[in-house]
């Protein structure tokens, strides 16, 4: 014997399917956003590391210090590396600093914020990024 659906049960499967599809699409969008955020964070860390390595081995120095124009060149290199993935890394700044001491070091810091692809949660349109990489200054 087959059971015939009652009048009040018509469309129930359609409503349940709609709810499941909305939840599934939201989960997929969240996964894509999280993966993209993870990739961008890694890319920024690598760009900062490459910039710090470049600063640590910078060939031209005046009295052991990297000139401000050379620091600008290194910062532009970090920005260009970030632009390879982000297109235009607006909101991200790179700074190069040099410290003298027992072990002289160079430091590259990238900070700012990157917007999410999908704005799933209200009030969360971007995530903060702050990466600092320190290398021993090999030019001193």
C-alpha positions as CSV (number, residue, x, y, z in Angstrom):
1,X,0.0,0.0,0.0
2,X,1.2,3.4,-0.8
3,X,0.6,6.4,1.5
4,X,-0.9,9.5,-0.1
5,X,0.4,12.7,1.3
6,X,-2.0,14.8,3.4
7,X,-3.0,18.1,2.1
8,X,-1.0,19.8,4.9
9,X,2.2,18.0,3.9
10,X,2.3,19.3,0.3
11,X,5.5,21.3,-0.4
12,X,7.2,20.1,2.8
13,X,10.1,18.5,0.8
14,X,10.4,21.7,-1.2
15,X,10.8,23.9,1.9
16,X,13.3,21.4,3.5
17,X,15.3,21.4,0.3
18,X,15.3,25.2,0.2
19,X,16.6,25.4,3.8
20,X,19.3,22.8,3.1
21,X,20.4,24.6,-0.1
22,X,20.7,27.9,1.8
23,X,22.8,26.3,4.5
24,X,25.0,24.5,2.0
25,X,25.7,27.6,-0.1
26,X,26.5,29.6,3.1
27,X,28.9,26.8,4.2
28,X,30.6,26.7,0.8
29,X,30.9,30.5,0.7
30,X,32.4,30.5,4.2
31,X,34.9,27.8,3.2
32,X,35.9,29.8,0.2
33,X,36.3,33.0,2.2
34,X,38.3,31.2,4.9
35,X,40.6,29.6,2.3
36,X,41.2,32.9,0.6
37,X,42.0,34.6,3.9
38,X,44.4,31.9,4.8
39,X,46.1,32.1,1.4
40,X,46.4,35.9,1.6
41,X,47.8,35.7,5.1
42,X,50.5,33.2,3.9
43,X,51.2,35.3,0.9
44,X,51.7,38.5,3.0
45,X,54.0,36.5,5.4
46,X,56.1,35.4,2.4
47,X,56.2,38.8,0.9
48,X,57.4,40.2,4.3
49,X,60.0,37.5,4.6
50,X,61.3,38.1,1.1
51,X,61.5,41.8,1.8
52,X,63.4,41.2,5.1
53,X,65.8,38.9,3.3
54,X,66.3,41.5,0.6
55,X,67.0,44.2,3.2
56,X,69.4,41.9,5.1
57,X,71.5,41.3,2.0
58,X,71.1,44.8,0.5
59,X,74.4,45.5,-1.2
60,X,74.7,49.3,-1.0
61,X,74.9,50.9,2.4
62,X,76.1,54.1,3.9
63,X,78.0,53.6,7.1
64,X,76.2,50.2,7.6
65,X,72.7,51.7,7.2
66,X,70.2,51.2,4.5
67,X,69.3,54.6,3.0
68,X,65.7,55.8,3.0
69,X,65.5,55.5,-0.8
70,X,66.7,51.9,-0.6
71,X,64.1,51.2,2.1
72,X,61.5,52.7,-0.3
73,X,62.7,50.3,-3.0
74,X,62.4,47.3,-0.6
75,X,58.9,48.5,0.4
76,X,57.9,48.8,-3.2
77,X,59.2,45.2,-3.9
78,X,57.1,43.9,-1.0
79,X,54.0,45.8,-2.3
80,X,54.6,44.4,-5.8
81,X,54.8,40.9,-4.5
82,X,51.5,41.4,-2.7
83,X,50.0,42.9,-5.8
84,X,50.7,39.6,-7.6
85,X,47.9,37.9,-5.6
86,X,45.7,40.8,-4.5
87,X,45.6,42.8,-7.6
88,X,46.0,46.1,-5.8
89,X,47.0,45.7,-2.1
90,X,45.1,48.7,-0.9
91,X,45.0,49.1,2.9
92,X,48.3,47.2,3.3
93,X,51.5,49.1,4.2
94,X,55.0,47.7,4.4
95,X,57.7,49.3,6.6
96,X,61.4,48.5,6.7
97,X,63.4,49.2,9.9
98,X,67.0,48.5,10.9
99,X,68.3,48.1,14.5
100,X,71.9,48.0,15.7
101,X,73.0,46.2,18.7
102,X,74.7,43.0,19.7
103,X,73.1,41.4,16.7
104,X,72.1,43.9,14.0
105,X,68.8,43.1,12.5
106,X,66.4,44.3,9.8
107,X,62.7,44.1,10.1
108,X,59.9,44.3,7.6
109,X,56.3,44.8,8.9
110,X,53.2,44.5,6.8
111,X,50.0,45.6,8.3
112,X,46.5,46.7,7.3
113,X,43.3,45.0,6.5
114,X,42.0,42.9,3.6
115,X,38.3,42.6,2.7
116,X,36.4,39.4,2.5
117,X,35.0,38.1,-0.8
118,X,31.5,37.5,0.7
119,X,30.2,39.5,3.6
120,X,28.4,36.7,5.3
121,X,28.4,38.2,8.8
122,X,27.2,41.8,9.4
123,X,30.0,44.1,10.7
124,X,32.7,41.8,9.4
125,X,33.8,43.1,6.0
126,X,37.5,42.7,6.4
127,X,40.2,41.0,8.5
128,X,43.3,42.6,10.0
129,X,46.8,41.5,8.9
130,X,49.9,42.3,10.9
131,X,53.0,40.3,9.9
132,X,56.5,41.2,11.1
133,X,59.7,39.4,9.9
134,X,63.1,39.9,11.4
135,X,66.4,38.8,9.9
136,X,70.0,39.2,11.0
137,X,71.5,42.1,9.1
138,X,74.2,40.5,7.0
139,X,75.5,43.8,5.6
140,X,76.8,45.1,8.9
